[in-house]
Amino acid sequence: MPETIDLLLKELKLPAFSRHYQRHQEQAIEKGYGHIRYLSGLCEQEVADRYQKRVQKWISEAKFPADKRFANLNLTELSASVQQQVIALKDLTDWVHHAGNVLLIGPSGVGKSHIAAALAAHLIEQKVRVKWFSAVALVQSLQQAKRDLDLMTAMTRLDKYQVLVIDDIGYVKKTDAETQVLFEFIAHRYESGSLIITSNQPFSHWDQIFPDTMMTVAAIDRIIHHATIIEIEGESYRKKQSLKK
């Protein structure tokens, strides 16, 4: 009989049922649970196992820094206004479902990438699929796709991610080829998917990324139309840690 049940559960694609039904059965007999409670416990186990498996798969797929989570983000190092913005983005994720963007702007080392990665990991736990890119790696990938006459396919392939993180957009080289594909990508994502962008350059310096004023203005306009802009000031965390040591 157990062999038959295992085969049936495998056919029904209920692996958690197969792993745990005997333990739940023993518990049900010991505590006098009825069939409904026994079945409910197994269903809860299946849902929990699937959730954990999906989170682990999506985090592995996202490729963001493993050591940057809310658990080790010291919010008290940030200003009160920045803390409020970050907590609001974490607690209220409606911005994702309305293709809202998040821009983290500030000098190197103030925690922009940590906040972006922490938000990304948290969103995955909320059933939102996320992918992390350094801006340079993303642009190089899009450039290659354009050379292969496959740019639209490459951009569309990324549409399966509700949120894309573009880290360090300021490091993109100001060449026609690079900035053109970056602009096309920003235009493609506009009002269809969310971006979390980190930049060590304020908007007034984005003309160093795009080749002309019109493209700079058009790119910024699309990004900020539905965006939370977080400006972080202060000294580098890395510098502070070095001084402490």
Sequence and secondary structure as in RCSB ss.txt:
>XXXX:A:sequence
MPETIDLLLKELKLPAFSRHYQRHQEQAIEKGYGHIRYLSGLCEQEVADRYQKRVQKWISEAKFPADKRFANLNL
TELSASVQQQVIALKDLTDWVHHAGNVLLIGPSGVGKSHIAAALAAHLIEQKVRVKWFSAVALVQSLQQAKRDLD
LMTAMTRLDKYQVLVIDDIGYVKKTDAETQVLFEFIAHRYESGSLIITSNQPFSHWDQIFPDTMMTVAAIDRIIH
HATIIEIEGESYRKKQSLKK
>XXXX:A:secstr
 HHHHHHHHHHTT HHHHHHHHHHHHHHHHHT  HHHHHHHHHHHHHHHHHHHHHHHHHHHH   TT  GGG  G
GGS HHHHHHHHHHHH THHHHTT EEEEE STTSSHHHHHHHHHHHHHHTT  EEEEEHHHHHHHHHHHHHTT 
HHHHHHHGGG SEEEEE GGGS   HHHHHHHHHHHHHHTTTSEEEEEESS GGGGGGTSSSHHHHHHHHHHHHT
TEEEEE  S  HHHHHHHH 
